[in-house]
Amino acid sequence: MSLSSEVRGSGPGLLLAHGAGGSAAANFPFIAELAEKHTVIAPDYPGAGKTPKAEQPLDLDRLVDDVVATAVDSGVETFAVLGYSMGTTVAIRAATRHPERVTGLVLTAGFARADRHLHLNLDVWQHLLDDRDALARFLLLNCFGPEALNSLDDWDEVLRGTADGVPVGTGDHIDLLRTVDVRADLPRISVPTLVVATTQDTLVPPHHSRELANAIPGAKLAEVESGHLIAAQNPGAWLAAIQNFLN
């Protein structure tokens, strides 16, 4: 499936893989900064951004192939992959399925498979898709640390914006999250890898990131004080970790 995408900048390739229920623009607020030194390819999954909703259930390998094809069709033959949340599984599978393309990985707030804790979160998330007000409260509770949550101004507007910002393909993304398992890929990764753990994360707790770092040969682990939505809570520290690694 052809994915809508944005391509910006020049230099070494950097392919972005966003999270479930998100988009490239929503999950990576610093595309302009990254594009100062890289050619950034920012695709949106089916049902996110301007990409139409899929007509069939999402499959990880097919999604990976479509994401990689977006970069190649843009004229970028090789690239590092910056994955966030579900996008970490896309990045990991891309590194083993297209090793001739992938030059490095940055895996943020990620996981290799959904454990029981994550499955329970997915159950609630999916159950609330038809109740956007309750869904917004669930997402805010699980995507921000307590201090950041308490600092948010104009609470009613935050709730409305969160509810209105849920992509049409979120249910499909959640269904995919239930099935992905990239544990067997981890020891096969041979490119430089940075794992970024979000230490206040209650949606995808940081033990998942530590497991990734321990299983990927030579991977480096960085910890950032943030809930799951690091793009909103601590984007500066996240961007610094990414840039230090890529440079």
TORGU-296435 format. One record per residue (C-alpha): residue number from 1; chain; z, x, y. Coordinates in steps of 0.02 Angstrom, whole numbers, always signed. Layout:
BEGIN
<atom><i>NUM</i><ch>A</ch><w>Z</w><u>X</u><v>Y</v></atom>
...
END
This chain:
BEGIN
<atom><i>1</i><ch>A</ch><w>+0</w><u>+0</u><v>+0</v></atom>
<atom><i>2</i><ch>A</ch><w>-43</w><u>+65</u><v>+173</v></atom>
<atom><i>3</i><ch>A</ch><w>+113</w><u>+88</u><v>+279</v></atom>
<atom><i>4</i><ch>A</ch><w>+123</w><u>+73</u><v>+467</v></atom>
<atom><i>5</i><ch>A</ch><w>+176</w><u>+238</u><v>+543</v></atom>
<atom><i>6</i><ch>A</ch><w>+196</w><u>+342</u><v>+699</v></atom>
<atom><i>7</i><ch>A</ch><w>+139</w><u>+523</u><v>+710</v></atom>
<atom><i>8</i><ch>A</ch><w>+205</w><u>+631</u><v>+851</v></atom>
<atom><i>9</i><ch>A</ch><w>+213</w><u>+814</u><v>+901</v></atom>
<atom><i>10</i><ch>A</ch><w>+139</w><u>+972</u><v>+828</v></atom>
<atom><i>11</i><ch>A</ch><w>+195</w><u>+1112</u><v>+715</v></atom>
<atom><i>12</i><ch>A</ch><w>+261</w><u>+1109</u><v>+536</v></atom>
<atom><i>13</i><ch>A</ch><w>+260</w><u>+938</u><v>+454</v></atom>
<atom><i>14</i><ch>A</ch><w>+416</w><u>+831</u><v>+447</v></atom>
<atom><i>15</i><ch>A</ch><w>+406</w><u>+667</u><v>+352</v></atom>
<atom><i>16</i><ch>A</ch><w>+540</w><u>+535</u><v>+384</v></atom>
<atom><i>17</i><ch>A</ch><w>+606</w><u>+419</u><v>+247</v></atom>
<atom><i>18</i><ch>A</ch><w>+716</w><u>+281</u><v>+318</v></atom>
<atom><i>19</i><ch>A</ch><w>+850</w><u>+175</u><v>+237</v></atom>
<atom><i>20</i><ch>A</ch><w>+855</w><u>+1</u><v>+162</v></atom>
<atom><i>21</i><ch>A</ch><w>+859</w><u>-136</u><v>+292</v></atom>
<atom><i>22</i><ch>A</ch><w>+806</w><u>-11</u><v>+425</v></atom>
<atom><i>23</i><ch>A</ch><w>+651</w><u>+66</u><v>+499</v></atom>
<atom><i>24</i><ch>A</ch><w>+596</w><u>+238</u><v>+555</v></atom>
<atom><i>25</i><ch>A</ch><w>+630</w><u>+197</u><v>+738</v></atom>
<atom><i>26</i><ch>A</ch><w>+801</w><u>+120</u><v>+701</v></atom>
<atom><i>27</i><ch>A</ch><w>+863</w><u>+256</u><v>+583</v></atom>
<atom><i>28</i><ch>A</ch><w>+795</w><u>+408</u><v>+675</v></atom>
<atom><i>29</i><ch>A</ch><w>+827</w><u>+388</u><v>+863</v></atom>
<atom><i>30</i><ch>A</ch><w>+778</w><u>+569</u><v>+900</v></atom>
<atom><i>31</i><ch>A</ch><w>+596</w><u>+570</u><v>+843</v></atom>
<atom><i>32</i><ch>A</ch><w>+544</w><u>+636</u><v>+1014</v></atom>
<atom><i>33</i><ch>A</ch><w>+663</w><u>+784</u><v>+999</v></atom>
<atom><i>34</i><ch>A</ch><w>+605</w><u>+824</u><v>+823</v></atom>
<atom><i>35</i><ch>A</ch><w>+423</w><u>+815</u><v>+881</v></atom>
<atom><i>36</i><ch>A</ch><w>+453</w><u>+957</u><v>+1003</v></atom>
<atom><i>37</i><ch>A</ch><w>+436</w><u>+1081</u><v>+860</v></atom>
<atom><i>38</i><ch>A</ch><w>+364</w><u>+977</u><v>+717</v></atom>
<atom><i>39</i><ch>A</ch><w>+226</w><u>+857</u><v>+675</v></atom>
<atom><i>40</i><ch>A</ch><w>+333</w><u>+705</u><v>+636</v></atom>
<atom><i>41</i><ch>A</ch><w>+265</w><u>+569</u><v>+522</v></atom>
<atom><i>42</i><ch>A</ch><w>+372</w><u>+412</u><v>+529</v></atom>
<atom><i>43</i><ch>A</ch><w>+314</w><u>+275</u><v>+409</v></atom>
<atom><i>44</i><ch>A</ch><w>+397</w><u>+105</u><v>+384</v></atom>
<atom><i>45</i><ch>A</ch><w>+423</w><u>+34</u><v>+209</v></atom>
<atom><i>46</i><ch>A</ch><w>+352</w><u>-136</u><v>+160</v></atom>
<atom><i>47</i><ch>A</ch><w>+440</w><u>-271</u><v>+259</v></atom>
<atom><i>48</i><ch>A</ch><w>+502</w><u>-150</u><v>+394</v></atom>
<atom><i>49</i><ch>A</ch><w>+431</w><u>-108</u><v>+564</v></atom>
<atom><i>50</i><ch>A</ch><w>+249</w><u>-164</u><v>+570</v></atom>
<atom><i>51</i><ch>A</ch><w>+219</w><u>-147</u><v>+383</v></atom>
<atom><i>52</i><ch>A</ch><w>+194</w><u>-316</u><v>+298</v></atom>
<atom><i>53</i><ch>A</ch><w>+314</w><u>-374</u><v>+165</v></atom>
<atom><i>54</i><ch>A</ch><w>+264</w><u>-322</u><v>-12</v></atom>
<atom><i>55</i><ch>A</ch><w>+184</w><u>-450</u><v>-125</v></atom>
<atom><i>56</i><ch>A</ch><w>+268</w><u>-376</u><v>-279</v></atom>
<atom><i>57</i><ch>A</ch><w>+437</w><u>-294</u><v>-315</v></atom>
<atom><i>58</i><ch>A</ch><w>+455</w><u>-120</u><v>-243</v></atom>
<atom><i>59</i><ch>A</ch><w>+443</w><u>+27</u><v>-362</v></atom>
<atom><i>60</i><ch>A</ch><w>+513</w><u>+198</u><v>-314</v></atom>
<atom><i>61</i><ch>A</ch><w>+365</w><u>+301</u><v>-376</v></atom>
<atom><i>62</i><ch>A</ch><w>+239</w><u>+188</u><v>-291</v></atom>
<atom><i>63</i><ch>A</ch><w>+339</w><u>+190</u><v>-130</v></atom>
<atom><i>64</i><ch>A</ch><w>+351</w><u>+380</u><v>-137</v></atom>
<atom><i>65</i><ch>A</ch><w>+163</w><u>+395</u><v>-163</v></atom>
<atom><i>66</i><ch>A</ch><w>+131</w><u>+280</u><v>-14</v></atom>
<atom><i>67</i><ch>A</ch><w>+251</w><u>+376</u><v>+98</v></atom>
<atom><i>68</i><ch>A</ch><w>+173</w><u>+543</u><v>+50</v></atom>
<atom><i>69</i><ch>A</ch><w>-3</w><u>+472</u><v>+72</v></atom>
<atom><i>70</i><ch>A</ch><w>+44</w><u>+423</u><v>+250</v></atom>
<atom><i>71</i><ch>A</ch><w>+73</w><u>+605</u><v>+292</v></atom>
<atom><i>72</i><ch>A</ch><w>-80</w><u>+671</u><v>+201</v></atom>
<atom><i>73</i><ch>A</ch><w>-192</w><u>+537</u><v>+279</v></atom>
<atom><i>74</i><ch>A</ch><w>-126</w><u>+594</u><v>+448</v></atom>
<atom><i>75</i><ch>A</ch><w>-190</w><u>+768</u><v>+413</v></atom>
<atom><i>76</i><ch>A</ch><w>-22</w><u>+844</u><v>+368</v></atom>
<atom><i>77</i><ch>A</ch><w>-40</w><u>+927</u><v>+198</v></atom>
<atom><i>78</i><ch>A</ch><w>+136</w><u>+998</u><v>+177</v></atom>
<atom><i>79</i><ch>A</ch><w>+301</w><u>+943</u><v>+253</v></atom>
<atom><i>80</i><ch>A</ch><w>+489</w><u>+940</u><v>+243</v></atom>
<atom><i>81</i><ch>A</ch><w>+564</w><u>+769</u><v>+209</v></atom>
<atom><i>82</i><ch>A</ch><w>+710</w><u>+698</u><v>+308</v></atom>
<atom><i>83</i><ch>A</ch><w>+785</w><u>+557</u><v>+206</v></atom>
<atom><i>84</i><ch>A</ch><w>+922</w><u>+438</u><v>+260</v></atom>
<atom><i>85</i><ch>A</ch><w>+1021</w><u>+324</u><v>+142</v></atom>
<atom><i>86</i><ch>A</ch><w>+892</w><u>+249</u><v>+21</v></atom>
<atom><i>87</i><ch>A</ch><w>+768</w><u>+370</u><v>+98</v></atom>
<atom><i>88</i><ch>A</ch><w>+860</w><u>+512</u><v>+10</v></atom>
<atom><i>89</i><ch>A</ch><w>+799</w><u>+445</u><v>-157</v></atom>
<atom><i>90</i><ch>A</ch><w>+623</w><u>+437</u><v>-85</v></atom>
<atom><i>91</i><ch>A</ch><w>+639</w><u>+617</u><v>-25</v></atom>
<atom><i>92</i><ch>A</ch><w>+709</w><u>+679</u><v>-191</v></atom>
<atom><i>93</i><ch>A</ch><w>+573</w><u>+595</u><v>-294</v></atom>
<atom><i>94</i><ch>A</ch><w>+440</w><u>+659</u><v>-173</v></atom>
<atom><i>95</i><ch>A</ch><w>+500</w><u>+838</u><v>-203</v></atom>
<atom><i>96</i><ch>A</ch><w>+480</w><u>+822</u><v>-392</v></atom>
<atom><i>97</i><ch>A</ch><w>+329</w><u>+707</u><v>-395</v></atom>
<atom><i>98</i><ch>A</ch><w>+231</w><u>+801</u><v>-260</v></atom>
<atom><i>99</i><ch>A</ch><w>+301</w><u>+979</u><v>-266</v></atom>
<atom><i>100</i><ch>A</ch><w>+142</w><u>+1050</u><v>-190</v></atom>
<atom><i>101</i><ch>A</ch><w>+175</w><u>+948</u><v>-32</v></atom>
<atom><i>102</i><ch>A</ch><w>+363</w><u>+959</u><v>-1</v></atom>
<atom><i>103</i><ch>A</ch><w>+433</w><u>+1116</u><v>+81</v></atom>
<atom><i>104</i><ch>A</ch><w>+614</w><u>+1064</u><v>+110</v></atom>
<atom><i>105</i><ch>A</ch><w>+736</w><u>+918</u><v>+107</v></atom>
<atom><i>106</i><ch>A</ch><w>+870</w><u>+849</u><v>+222</v></atom>
<atom><i>107</i><ch>A</ch><w>+968</w><u>+713</u><v>+132</v></atom>
<atom><i>108</i><ch>A</ch><w>+1087</w><u>+610</u><v>+239</v></atom>
<atom><i>109</i><ch>A</ch><w>+1213</w><u>+478</u><v>+184</v></atom>
<atom><i>110</i><ch>A</ch><w>+1123</w><u>+473</u><v>+17</v></atom>
<atom><i>111</i><ch>A</ch><w>+1150</w><u>+450</u><v>-168</v></atom>
<atom><i>112</i><ch>A</ch><w>+1066</w><u>+479</u><v>-335</v></atom>
<atom><i>113</i><ch>A</ch><w>+1102</w><u>+306</u><v>-405</v></atom>
<atom><i>114</i><ch>A</ch><w>+1205</w><u>+154</u><v>-360</v></atom>
<atom><i>115</i><ch>A</ch><w>+1378</w><u>+161</u><v>-440</v></atom>
<atom><i>116</i><ch>A</ch><w>+1491</w><u>+9</u><v>-461</v></atom>
<atom><i>117</i><ch>A</ch><w>+1558</w><u>+23</u><v>-283</v></atom>
<atom><i>118</i><ch>A</ch><w>+1383</w><u>+27</u><v>-208</v></atom>
<atom><i>119</i><ch>A</ch><w>+1325</w><u>-114</u><v>-322</v></atom>
<atom><i>120</i><ch>A</ch><w>+1466</w><u>-224</u><v>-256</v></atom>
<atom><i>121</i><ch>A</ch><w>+1412</w><u>-186</u><v>-78</v></atom>
<atom><i>122</i><ch>A</ch><w>+1233</w><u>-228</u><v>-125</v></atom>
<atom><i>123</i><ch>A</ch><w>+1290</w><u>-394</u><v>-202</v></atom>
<atom><i>124</i><ch>A</ch><w>+1378</w><u>-445</u><v>-41</v></atom>
<atom><i>125</i><ch>A</ch><w>+1236</w><u>-382</u><v>+69</v></atom>
<atom><i>126</i><ch>A</ch><w>+1107</w><u>-483</u><v>-27</v></atom>
<atom><i>127</i><ch>A</ch><w>+1218</w><u>-637</u><v>-36</v></atom>
<atom><i>128</i><ch>A</ch><w>+1235</w><u>-636</u><v>+154</v></atom>
<atom><i>129</i><ch>A</ch><w>+1049</w><u>-624</u><v>+194</v></atom>
<atom><i>130</i><ch>A</ch><w>+1045</w><u>-812</u><v>+227</v></atom>
<atom><i>131</i><ch>A</ch><w>+1198</w><u>-805</u><v>+341</v></atom>
<atom><i>132</i><ch>A</ch><w>+1148</w><u>-685</u><v>+478</v></atom>
<atom><i>133</i><ch>A</ch><w>+1312</w><u>-698</u><v>+576</v></atom>
<atom><i>134</i><ch>A</ch><w>+1416</w><u>-652</u><v>+423</v></atom>
<atom><i>135</i><ch>A</ch><w>+1287</w><u>-520</u><v>+376</v></atom>
<atom><i>136</i><ch>A</ch><w>+1302</w><u>-439</u><v>+547</v></atom>
<atom><i>137</i><ch>A</ch><w>+1491</w><u>-428</u><v>+526</v></atom>
<atom><i>138</i><ch>A</ch><w>+1473</w><u>-352</u><v>+353</v></atom>
<atom><i>139</i><ch>A</ch><w>+1348</w><u>-223</u><v>+414</v></atom>
<atom><i>140</i><ch>A</ch><w>+1451</w><u>-173</u><v>+566</v></atom>
<atom><i>141</i><ch>A</ch><w>+1609</w><u>-160</u><v>+460</v></atom>
<atom><i>142</i><ch>A</ch><w>+1523</w><u>-46</u><v>+334</v></atom>
<atom><i>143</i><ch>A</ch><w>+1410</w><u>+54</u><v>+450</v></atom>
<atom><i>144</i><ch>A</ch><w>+1535</w><u>+114</u><v>+582</v></atom>
<atom><i>145</i><ch>A</ch><w>+1699</w><u>+206</u><v>+570</v></atom>
<atom><i>146</i><ch>A</ch><w>+1851</w><u>+114</u><v>+643</v></atom>
<atom><i>147</i><ch>A</ch><w>+1858</w><u>+214</u><v>+805</v></atom>
<atom><i>148</i><ch>A</ch><w>+1673</w><u>+190</u><v>+840</v></atom>
<atom><i>149</i><ch>A</ch><w>+1684</w><u>+5</u><v>+797</v></atom>
<atom><i>150</i><ch>A</ch><w>+1829</w><u>-20</u><v>+917</v></atom>
<atom><i>151</i><ch>A</ch><w>+1734</w><u>+67</u><v>+1056</v></atom>
<atom><i>152</i><ch>A</ch><w>+1583</w><u>-50</u><v>+1052</v></atom>
<atom><i>153</i><ch>A</ch><w>+1560</w><u>-150</u><v>+1212</v></atom>
<atom><i>154</i><ch>A</ch><w>+1490</w><u>-327</u><v>+1228</v></atom>
<atom><i>155</i><ch>A</ch><w>+1537</w><u>-375</u><v>+1051</v></atom>
<atom><i>156</i><ch>A</ch><w>+1441</w><u>-540</u><v>+1050</v></atom>
<atom><i>157</i><ch>A</ch><w>+1282</w><u>-449</u><v>+1099</v></atom>
<atom><i>158</i><ch>A</ch><w>+1311</w><u>-318</u><v>+965</v></atom>
<atom><i>159</i><ch>A</ch><w>+1329</w><u>-455</u><v>+835</v></atom>
<atom><i>160</i><ch>A</ch><w>+1171</w><u>-543</u><v>+894</v></atom>
<atom><i>161</i><ch>A</ch><w>+1071</w><u>-383</u><v>+898</v></atom>
<atom><i>162</i><ch>A</ch><w>+1127</w><u>-335</u><v>+724</v></atom>
<atom><i>163</i><ch>A</ch><w>+1084</w><u>-506</u><v>+654</v></atom>
<atom><i>164</i><ch>A</ch><w>+915</w><u>-512</u><v>+739</v></atom>
<atom><i>165</i><ch>A</ch><w>+870</w><u>-336</u><v>+684</v></atom>
<atom><i>166</i><ch>A</ch><w>+870</w><u>-367</u><v>+497</v></atom>
<atom><i>167</i><ch>A</ch><w>+693</w><u>-331</u><v>+431</v></atom>
<atom><i>168</i><ch>A</ch><w>+604</w><u>-462</u><v>+327</v></atom>
<atom><i>169</i><ch>A</ch><w>+592</w><u>-343</u><v>+180</v></atom>
<atom><i>170</i><ch>A</ch><w>+779</w><u>-309</u><v>+167</v></atom>
<atom><i>171</i><ch>A</ch><w>+799</w><u>-411</u><v>+9</v></atom>
<atom><i>172</i><ch>A</ch><w>+660</w><u>-310</u><v>-74</v></atom>
<atom><i>173</i><ch>A</ch><w>+743</w><u>-148</u><v>-19</v></atom>
<atom><i>174</i><ch>A</ch><w>+909</w><u>-204</u><v>-95</v></atom>
<atom><i>175</i><ch>A</ch><w>+823</w><u>-248</u><v>-258</v></atom>
<atom><i>176</i><ch>A</ch><w>+749</w><u>-73</u><v>-264</v></atom>
<atom><i>177</i><ch>A</ch><w>+918</w><u>+5</u><v>-227</v></atom>
<atom><i>178</i><ch>A</ch><w>+988</w><u>-77</u><v>-384</v></atom>
<atom><i>179</i><ch>A</ch><w>+861</w><u>+12</u><v>-495</v></atom>
<atom><i>180</i><ch>A</ch><w>+839</w><u>+187</u><v>-424</v></atom>
<atom><i>181</i><ch>A</ch><w>+910</w><u>+334</u><v>-521</v></atom>
<atom><i>182</i><ch>A</ch><w>+854</w><u>+509</u><v>-472</v></atom>
<atom><i>183</i><ch>A</ch><w>+991</w><u>+607</u><v>-560</v></atom>
<atom><i>184</i><ch>A</ch><w>+865</w><u>+690</u><v>-677</v></atom>
<atom><i>185</i><ch>A</ch><w>+764</w><u>+749</u><v>-525</v></atom>
<atom><i>186</i><ch>A</ch><w>+907</w><u>+845</u><v>-445</v></atom>
<atom><i>187</i><ch>A</ch><w>+908</w><u>+1005</u><v>-551</v></atom>
<atom><i>188</i><ch>A</ch><w>+718</w><u>+1014</u><v>-536</v></atom>
<atom><i>189</i><ch>A</ch><w>+719</w><u>+1030</u><v>-346</v></atom>
<atom><i>190</i><ch>A</ch><w>+666</w><u>+1205</u><v>-296</v></atom>
<atom><i>191</i><ch>A</ch><w>+648</w><u>+1190</u><v>-106</v></atom>
<atom><i>192</i><ch>A</ch><w>+782</w><u>+1226</u><v>+25</v></atom>
<atom><i>193</i><ch>A</ch><w>+895</w><u>+1074</u><v>+40</v></atom>
<atom><i>194</i><ch>A</ch><w>+1026</w><u>+1018</u><v>+164</v></atom>
<atom><i>195</i><ch>A</ch><w>+1141</w><u>+874</u><v>+116</v></atom>
<atom><i>196</i><ch>A</ch><w>+1230</w><u>+786</u><v>+259</v></atom>
<atom><i>197</i><ch>A</ch><w>+1383</w><u>+686</u><v>+211</v></atom>
<atom><i>198</i><ch>A</ch><w>+1448</w><u>+547</u><v>+324</v></atom>
<atom><i>199</i><ch>A</ch><w>+1636</w><u>+565</u><v>+306</v></atom>
<atom><i>200</i><ch>A</ch><w>+1688</w><u>+390</u><v>+364</v></atom>
<atom><i>201</i><ch>A</ch><w>+1556</w><u>+300</u><v>+262</v></atom>
<atom><i>202</i><ch>A</ch><w>+1615</w><u>+147</u><v>+165</v></atom>
<atom><i>203</i><ch>A</ch><w>+1441</w><u>+82</u><v>+120</v></atom>
<atom><i>204</i><ch>A</ch><w>+1383</w><u>+242</u><v>+33</v></atom>
<atom><i>205</i><ch>A</ch><w>+1543</w><u>+347</u><v>+25</v></atom>
<atom><i>206</i><ch>A</ch><w>+1529</w><u>+536</u><v>+48</v></atom>
<atom><i>207</i><ch>A</ch><w>+1565</w><u>+576</u><v>-135</v></atom>
<atom><i>208</i><ch>A</ch><w>+1383</w><u>+530</u><v>-167</v></atom>
<atom><i>209</i><ch>A</ch><w>+1324</w><u>+667</u><v>-47</v></atom>
<atom><i>210</i><ch>A</ch><w>+1440</w><u>+794</u><v>-126</v></atom>
<atom><i>211</i><ch>A</ch><w>+1369</w><u>+750</u><v>-296</v></atom>
<atom><i>212</i><ch>A</ch><w>+1193</w><u>+780</u><v>-229</v></atom>
<atom><i>213</i><ch>A</ch><w>+1242</w><u>+949</u><v>-156</v></atom>
<atom><i>214</i><ch>A</ch><w>+1325</w><u>+1003</u><v>-318</v></atom>
<atom><i>215</i><ch>A</ch><w>+1176</w><u>+954</u><v>-426</v></atom>
<atom><i>216</i><ch>A</ch><w>+1033</w><u>+1024</u><v>-320</v></atom>
<atom><i>217</i><ch>A</ch><w>+1011</w><u>+1212</u><v>-345</v></atom>
<atom><i>218</i><ch>A</ch><w>+1057</w><u>+1308</u><v>-188</v></atom>
<atom><i>219</i><ch>A</ch><w>+1088</w><u>+1153</u><v>-82</v></atom>
<atom><i>220</i><ch>A</ch><w>+1195</w><u>+1169</u><v>+74</v></atom>
<atom><i>221</i><ch>A</ch><w>+1321</w><u>+1035</u><v>+122</v></atom>
<atom><i>222</i><ch>A</ch><w>+1363</w><u>+984</u><v>+300</v></atom>
<atom><i>223</i><ch>A</ch><w>+1490</w><u>+850</u><v>+343</v></atom>
<atom><i>224</i><ch>A</ch><w>+1476</w><u>+742</u><v>+499</v></atom>
<atom><i>225</i><ch>A</ch><w>+1615</w><u>+627</u><v>+557</v></atom>
<atom><i>226</i><ch>A</ch><w>+1528</w><u>+459</u><v>+553</v></atom>
<atom><i>227</i><ch>A</ch><w>+1512</w><u>+295</u><v>+464</v></atom>
<atom><i>228</i><ch>A</ch><w>+1352</w><u>+255</u><v>+372</v></atom>
<atom><i>229</i><ch>A</ch><w>+1252</w><u>+221</u><v>+530</v></atom>
<atom><i>230</i><ch>A</ch><w>+1256</w><u>+401</u><v>+589</v></atom>
<atom><i>231</i><ch>A</ch><w>+1105</w><u>+369</u><v>+702</v></atom>
<atom><i>232</i><ch>A</ch><w>+1215</w><u>+259</u><v>+812</v></atom>
<atom><i>233</i><ch>A</ch><w>+1387</w><u>+337</u><v>+788</v></atom>
<atom><i>234</i><ch>A</ch><w>+1354</w><u>+524</u><v>+794</v></atom>
<atom><i>235</i><ch>A</ch><w>+1168</w><u>+560</u><v>+820</v></atom>
<atom><i>236</i><ch>A</ch><w>+1199</w><u>+722</u><v>+916</v></atom>
<atom><i>237</i><ch>A</ch><w>+1292</w><u>+808</u><v>+775</v></atom>
<atom><i>238</i><ch>A</ch><w>+1164</w><u>+745</u><v>+649</v></atom>
<atom><i>239</i><ch>A</ch><w>+1016</w><u>+808</u><v>+752</v></atom>
<atom><i>240</i><ch>A</ch><w>+1100</w><u>+977</u><v>+774</v></atom>
<atom><i>241</i><ch>A</ch><w>+1125</w><u>+995</u><v>+587</v></atom>
<atom><i>242</i><ch>A</ch><w>+944</w><u>+948</u><v>+554</v></atom>
<atom><i>243</i><ch>A</ch><w>+873</w><u>+1065</u><v>+685</v></atom>
<atom><i>244</i><ch>A</ch><w>+982</w><u>+1211</u><v>+631</v></atom>
<atom><i>245</i><ch>A</ch><w>+922</w><u>+1191</u><v>+453</v></atom>
<atom><i>246</i><ch>A</ch><w>+738</w><u>+1167</u><v>+495</v></atom>
<atom><i>247</i><ch>A</ch><w>+738</w><u>+1316</u><v>+615</v></atom>
END
